[in-house]
Amino acid sequence: MPGTEQRTDVVVREVTIDASPETIFPFFTEPEKMLRWKGIEADLDPQPGGVYRVVVTPRNTARGEYVTIEPNSRVVFTWGWEDPNSPVQPGTSTVEITLRPEGAKTVVRLEHRDFPSSEAATAHVEGWDHFLERLSIAAAGGDPGTDPWIENKGEE
């Protein structure tokens, strides 16, 4: 049927957060806010061509570069893992975040695309679900606590 085909090389997730786009946007561009929901170290230069690098766990570092910055509305950056054995190398996939106000809340839409395979996309579903839940808490002013993946994923 037309319109029912789903791409298997794209991860799309949406969460509604009890905060404004102006509050949420810095969680994708400011290192100290990024670390409240994802990672243990962040090097971010939010301008086209600027570095996006987050040490997510002791053994997993994501790296790419910012492509588009539309304050309080949209952020696009490339993505990949520094691990030379990863099928998703730095800069080979793209993450697009859009922020849509909905009353006093914001719908955060994440689209992660350009994976080399459906398996690579599927492997990122768990991660984005995990981290968007943490973002929802942090951006709304809460404390998501210590990320359990820092210890658990770091030992794999």
MIDOSE-1310 file (N, C-alpha, C; in nm, 2 decimals, decimal comma, always signed):
residues 156
mpgt	+0,08/-0,12/+0,00/+0,00/+0,00/+0,00/+0,09/+0,12/+0,00; +0,05/+0,22/-0,07/+0,13/+0,35/-0,08/+0,13/+0,41/+0,06; +0,25/+0,47/+0,10/+0,26/+0,54/+0,23/+0,28/+0,45/+0,35; +0,28/+0,32/+0,33/+0,30/+0,23/+0,45/+0,44/+0,18/+0,45
eqrt	+0,52/+0,20/+0,35/+0,66/+0,14/+0,35/+0,74/+0,22/+0,45; +0,81/+0,15/+0,53/+0,90/+0,21/+0,63/+1,04/+0,18/+0,59; +1,13/+0,28/+0,60/+1,27/+0,26/+0,58/+1,33/+0,19/+0,70; +1,42/+0,10/+0,68/+1,48/+0,03/+0,79/+1,61/+0,08/+0,82
dvvv	+1,66/+0,18/+0,75/+1,79/+0,24/+0,77/+1,78/+0,38/+0,84; +1,66/+0,41/+0,90/+1,64/+0,53/+0,97/+1,58/+0,50/+1,11; +1,62/+0,58/+1,21/+1,57/+0,57/+1,34/+1,49/+0,70/+1,36; +1,36/+0,70/+1,39/+1,28/+0,82/+1,42/+1,22/+0,80/+1,56
revt	+1,24/+0,90/+1,64/+1,18/+0,89/+1,77/+1,13/+1,03/+1,81; +1,02/+1,04/+1,88/+0,96/+1,16/+1,93/+0,93/+1,15/+2,08; +0,96/+1,26/+2,15/+0,93/+1,27/+2,29/+0,87/+1,41/+2,31; +0,78/+1,42/+2,40/+0,72/+1,55/+2,44/+0,78/+1,58/+2,58
idas	+0,84/+1,70/+2,59/+0,91/+1,74/+2,71/+0,84/+1,86/+2,77; +0,83/+1,86/+2,89/+0,76/+1,97/+2,97/+0,86/+2,09/+2,98; +0,90/+2,15/+2,87/+0,99/+2,26/+2,87/+0,98/+2,33/+2,73; +1,03/+2,45/+2,72/+1,02/+2,53/+2,59/+1,14/+2,49/+2,50
peti	+1,12/+2,51/+2,37/+1,24/+2,49/+2,28/+1,36/+2,57/+2,33; +1,34/+2,69/+2,38/+1,46/+2,77/+2,43/+1,53/+2,70/+2,54; +1,46/+2,62/+2,62/+1,52/+2,55/+2,73/+1,59/+2,42/+2,68; +1,53/+2,36/+2,59/+1,58/+2,23/+2,54/+1,70/+2,24/+2,44
fpff	+1,70/+2,34/+2,36/+1,80/+2,36/+2,26/+1,94/+2,35/+2,31; +1,98/+2,41/+2,42/+2,12/+2,41/+2,47/+2,16/+2,27/+2,51; +2,07/+2,18/+2,53/+2,10/+2,04/+2,57/+2,17/+1,97/+2,45; +2,16/+2,03/+2,33/+2,23/+1,97/+2,21/+2,35/+2,05/+2,17
tepe	+2,38/+2,16/+2,23/+2,48/+2,25/+2,19/+2,58/+2,29/+2,30; +2,55/+2,28/+2,42/+2,64/+2,32/+2,53/+2,69/+2,19/+2,61; +2,82/+2,18/+2,62/+2,87/+2,06/+2,68/+2,82/+2,03/+2,82; +2,81/+2,13/+2,91/+2,77/+2,10/+3,04/+2,62/+2,05/+3,04
kmlr	+2,54/+2,10/+2,95/+2,40/+2,05/+2,95/+2,39/+1,92/+2,88; +2,47/+1,89/+2,78/+2,48/+1,76/+2,72/+2,51/+1,65/+2,82; +2,61/+1,68/+2,91/+2,65/+1,58/+3,00/+2,54/+1,55/+3,11; +2,44/+1,64/+3,12/+2,34/+1,61/+3,22/+2,25/+1,49/+3,17
wkgi	+2,25/+1,46/+3,04/+2,17/+1,35/+2,99/+2,24/+1,24/+2,91; +2,36/+1,28/+2,86/+2,44/+1,18/+2,78/+2,58/+1,21/+2,78; +2,66/+1,11/+2,82/+2,80/+1,11/+2,81/+2,88/+1,15/+2,94; +3,01/+1,13/+2,93/+3,10/+1,17/+3,04/+3,20/+1,28/+3,00
eadl	+3,20/+1,31/+2,87/+3,29/+1,42/+2,82/+3,23/+1,46/+2,69; +3,23/+1,59/+2,67/+3,17/+1,65/+2,54/+3,25/+1,76/+2,49; +3,28/+1,76/+2,36/+3,35/+1,87/+2,29/+3,26/+1,91/+2,18; +3,19/+2,02/+2,20/+3,09/+2,07/+2,11/+3,12/+2,21/+2,06
dpqp	+3,12/+2,23/+1,93/+3,14/+2,36/+1,86/+3,02/+2,38/+1,77; +2,91/+2,42/+1,82/+2,78/+2,43/+1,75/+2,77/+2,54/+1,64; +2,84/+2,51/+1,53/+2,84/+2,59/+1,42/+2,86/+2,50/+1,30; +2,81/+2,54/+1,18/+2,84/+2,45/+1,06/+2,99/+2,42/+1,05
ggvy	+3,02/+2,29/+1,04/+3,16/+2,25/+1,03/+3,23/+2,23/+1,17; +3,16/+2,27/+1,28/+3,22/+2,26/+1,41/+3,21/+2,11/+1,46; +3,30/+2,08/+1,56/+3,31/+1,94/+1,61/+3,19/+1,91/+1,70; +3,14/+1,78/+1,68/+3,05/+1,72/+1,77/+3,12/+1,59/+1,82
rvvv	+3,16/+1,59/+1,94/+3,23/+1,47/+2,00/+3,18/+1,45/+2,14; +3,13/+1,33/+2,16/+3,08/+1,30/+2,30/+3,13/+1,16/+2,34; +3,20/+1,15/+2,45/+3,24/+1,02/+2,51/+3,12/+0,97/+2,58; +3,04/+0,88/+2,52/+2,92/+0,84/+2,57/+2,94/+0,74/+2,69
tprn	+3,03/+0,65/+2,68/+3,07/+0,56/+2,78/+3,22/+0,55/+2,77; +3,29/+0,48/+2,87/+3,43/+0,47/+2,86/+3,48/+0,41/+2,73; +3,40/+0,32/+2,67/+3,45/+0,26/+2,55/+3,38/+0,30/+2,42; +3,29/+0,40/+2,43/+3,21/+0,44/+2,31/+3,21/+0,60/+2,30
targ	+3,28/+0,64/+2,19/+3,28/+0,78/+2,16/+3,22/+0,81/+2,03; +3,12/+0,90/+2,03/+3,05/+0,94/+1,90/+3,12/+1,07/+1,85; +3,14/+1,08/+1,72/+3,21/+1,19/+1,66/+3,15/+1,23/+1,53; +3,14/+1,35/+1,50/+3,09/+1,41/+1,38/+3,11/+1,55/+1,37
eyvt	+3,03/+1,62/+1,29/+3,03/+1,77/+1,29/+2,89/+1,82/+1,27; +2,88/+1,94/+1,33/+2,75/+2,01/+1,31/+2,74/+2,05/+1,17; +2,62/+2,04/+1,12/+2,58/+2,07/+0,98/+2,49/+2,20/+0,97; +2,39/+2,20/+1,06/+2,29/+2,31/+1,06/+2,26/+2,34/+1,20
iepn	+2,25/+2,47/+1,23/+2,21/+2,52/+1,36/+2,11/+2,62/+1,34; +1,98/+2,59/+1,38/+1,87/+2,69/+1,38/+1,83/+2,71/+1,52; +1,88/+2,81/+1,59/+1,85/+2,82/+1,74/+1,71/+2,80/+1,78; +1,69/+2,71/+1,88/+1,56/+2,68/+1,94/+1,46/+2,61/+1,85
srvv	+1,52/+2,56/+1,73/+1,43/+2,50/+1,64/+1,48/+2,37/+1,58; +1,61/+2,37/+1,54/+1,67/+2,25/+1,46/+1,82/+2,25/+1,48; +1,87/+2,12/+1,49/+2,01/+2,10/+1,50/+2,03/+1,97/+1,41; +2,13/+1,98/+1,32/+2,17/+1,87/+1,24/+2,32/+1,85/+1,26
ftwg	+2,36/+1,72/+1,28/+2,50/+1,69/+1,29/+2,53/+1,55/+1,24; +2,65/+1,53/+1,19/+2,69/+1,39/+1,15/+2,73/+1,31/+1,27; +2,73/+1,18/+1,25/+2,75/+1,09/+1,36/+2,82/+0,97/+1,32; +2,90/+0,91/+1,41/+2,96/+0,78/+1,39/+3,05/+0,75/+1,52
wedp	+3,09/+0,63/+1,53/+3,17/+0,58/+1,64/+3,32/+0,58/+1,61; +3,40/+0,63/+1,70/+3,55/+0,63/+1,68/+3,61/+0,49/+1,68; +3,54/+0,39/+1,73/+3,58/+0,25/+1,72/+3,61/+0,21/+1,58; +3,73/+0,17/+1,54/+3,76/+0,14/+1,40/+3,68/+0,02/+1,35
nspv	+3,62/-0,06/+1,44/+3,55/-0,18/+1,40/+3,40/-0,15/+1,39; +3,35/-0,03/+1,42/+3,21/+0,00/+1,41/+3,17/+0,01/+1,26; +3,05/-0,04/+1,23/+3,01/-0,02/+1,09/+2,96/+0,13/+1,06; +2,94/+0,20/+1,17/+2,90/+0,34/+1,15/+3,02/+0,43/+1,20
qpgt	+3,10/+0,47/+1,10/+3,22/+0,55/+1,13/+3,19/+0,70/+1,14; +3,27/+0,78/+1,21/+3,25/+0,92/+1,23/+3,21/+0,99/+1,09; +3,10/+1,06/+1,10/+3,06/+1,14/+0,99/+2,97/+1,07/+0,88; +2,95/+0,94/+0,90/+2,88/+0,86/+0,80/+2,73/+0,86/+0,81
stve	+2,68/+0,89/+0,93/+2,53/+0,90/+0,94/+2,50/+1,04/+0,99; +2,37/+1,07/+0,99/+2,32/+1,21/+1,02/+2,21/+1,21/+1,12; +2,22/+1,29/+1,22/+2,12/+1,31/+1,32/+2,06/+1,45/+1,30; +1,92/+1,45/+1,29/+1,85/+1,57/+1,28/+1,75/+1,58/+1,40
itlr	+1,76/+1,69/+1,48/+1,67/+1,72/+1,59/+1,59/+1,84/+1,55; +1,46/+1,82/+1,57/+1,37/+1,94/+1,55/+1,29/+1,95/+1,68; +1,26/+2,08/+1,71/+1,19/+2,12/+1,83/+1,06/+2,19/+1,79; +0,95/+2,13/+1,82/+0,82/+2,19/+1,78/+0,74/+2,23/+1,91
pega	+0,72/+2,36/+1,94/+0,64/+2,40/+2,05/+0,50/+2,34/+2,04; +0,45/+2,30/+2,16/+0,31/+2,25/+2,17/+0,26/+2,30/+2,30; +0,20/+2,42/+2,30/+0,16/+2,48/+2,43/+0,29/+2,51/+2,51; +0,28/+2,47/+2,64/+0,40/+2,49/+2,73/+0,50/+2,38/+2,71
ktvv	+0,48/+2,28/+2,63/+0,57/+2,17/+2,61/+0,63/+2,18/+2,47; +0,72/+2,08/+2,45/+0,79/+2,08/+2,32/+0,80/+1,93/+2,27; +0,77/+1,91/+2,14/+0,79/+1,78/+2,08/+0,93/+1,78/+2,02; +1,01/+1,69/+2,07/+1,15/+1,67/+2,02/+1,14/+1,55/+1,93
rleh	+1,18/+1,58/+1,80/+1,18/+1,47/+1,70/+1,32/+1,45/+1,66; +1,37/+1,33/+1,68/+1,50/+1,28/+1,64/+1,49/+1,19/+1,52; +1,56/+1,22/+1,41/+1,58/+1,13/+1,30/+1,72/+1,11/+1,28; +1,76/+0,98/+1,29/+1,90/+0,94/+1,27/+1,90/+0,86/+1,14
rdfp	+1,97/+0,91/+1,03/+1,96/+0,84/+0,90/+2,10/+0,82/+0,84; +2,10/+0,76/+0,72/+2,22/+0,74/+0,65/+2,30/+0,62/+0,70; +2,24/+0,53/+0,77/+2,31/+0,41/+0,82/+2,35/+0,32/+0,70; +2,46/+0,25/+0,72/+2,51/+0,16/+0,61/+2,42/+0,04/+0,60
ssea	+2,34/+0,01/+0,70/+2,25/-0,11/+0,70/+2,14/-0,10/+0,80; +2,03/-0,18/+0,78/+1,92/-0,18/+0,87/+1,97/-0,23/+1,01; +2,07/-0,32/+1,01/+2,12/-0,37/+1,14/+2,19/-0,26/+1,22; +2,26/-0,17/+1,15/+2,33/-0,06/+1,22/+2,22/+0,04/+1,27
atah	+2,11/+0,06/+1,20/+2,01/+0,14/+1,25/+1,94/+0,08/+1,37; +1,91/-0,05/+1,36/+1,84/-0,12/+1,47/+1,93/-0,11/+1,60; +2,06/-0,12/+1,59/+2,15/-0,11/+1,70/+2,14/+0,03/+1,77; +2,10/+0,13/+1,70/+2,09/+0,26/+1,76/+1,96/+0,29/+1,83
vegw	+1,86/+0,21/+1,80/+1,72/+0,23/+1,86/+1,73/+0,23/+2,01; +1,79/+0,13/+2,07/+1,80/+0,12/+2,22/+1,87/+0,24/+2,28; +1,98/+0,28/+2,21/+2,05/+0,40/+2,26/+1,97/+0,53/+2,26; +1,91/+0,56/+2,15/+1,83/+0,68/+2,15/+1,71/+0,67/+2,24
dhfl	+1,64/+0,56/+2,25/+1,53/+0,55/+2,35/+1,59/+0,58/+2,49; +1,70/+0,52/+2,53/+1,76/+0,54/+2,66/+1,79/+0,69/+2,68; +1,86/+0,75/+2,59/+1,90/+0,89/+2,61/+1,79/+0,99/+2,60; +1,69/+0,97/+2,51/+1,58/+1,06/+2,50/+1,50/+1,06/+2,63
erls	+1,49/+0,94/+2,70/+1,42/+0,94/+2,83/+1,50/+1,03/+2,93; +1,63/+1,02/+2,93/+1,71/+1,10/+3,02/+1,70/+1,24/+2,98; +1,70/+1,28/+2,85/+1,69/+1,42/+2,81/+1,55/+1,47/+2,86; +1,45/+1,39/+2,85/+1,31/+1,44/+2,90/+1,32/+1,48/+3,04
iaaa	+1,39/+1,41/+3,12/+1,40/+1,44/+3,27/+1,48/+1,57/+3,29; +1,60/+1,57/+3,23/+1,70/+1,68/+3,25/+1,64/+1,81/+3,19; +1,59/+1,81/+3,07/+1,54/+1,93/+3,01/+1,42/+1,99/+3,09; +1,35/+1,90/+3,15/+1,23/+1,95/+3,23/+1,27/+2,00/+3,37
ggdp	+1,40/+2,00/+3,40/+1,45/+2,05/+3,52/+1,48/+1,94/+3,63; +1,46/+1,82/+3,59/+1,49/+1,71/+3,68/+1,63/+1,66/+3,68; +1,65/+1,56/+3,76/+1,79/+1,49/+3,76/+1,77/+1,35/+3,72; +1,82/+1,31/+3,60/+1,81/+1,17/+3,55/+1,90/+1,08/+3,63
gtdp	+1,98/+1,13/+3,72/+2,08/+1,05/+3,79/+2,19/+1,00/+3,71; +2,28/+0,93/+3,77/+2,40/+0,87/+3,70/+2,35/+0,78/+3,60; +2,41/+0,79/+3,48/+2,37/+0,70/+3,37/+2,42/+0,56/+3,40; +2,33/+0,46/+3,41/+2,38/+0,32/+3,44/+2,47/+0,27/+3,33
wien	+2,45/+0,32/+3,21/+2,53/+0,27/+3,10/+2,68/+0,31/+3,11; +2,71/+0,41/+3,19/+2,85/+0,45/+3,20/+2,93/+0,33/+3,26; +2,88/+0,26/+3,35/+2,94/+0,14/+3,41/+2,91/+0,02/+3,33; +2,79/-0,01/+3,30/+2,75/-0,13/+3,23/+2,80/-0,15/+3,09
kgee	+2,78/-0,04/+3,01/+2,83/-0,05/+2,87/+2,98/-0,03/+2,86; +3,04/+0,02/+2,96/+3,18/+0,04/+2,95/+3,26/-0,08/+2,97; +3,20/-0,19/+3,02/+3,27/-0,31/+3,05/+3,25/-0,42/+2,95; +3,17/-0,39/+2,84/+3,14/-0,49/+2,74/+3,26/-0,52/+2,66
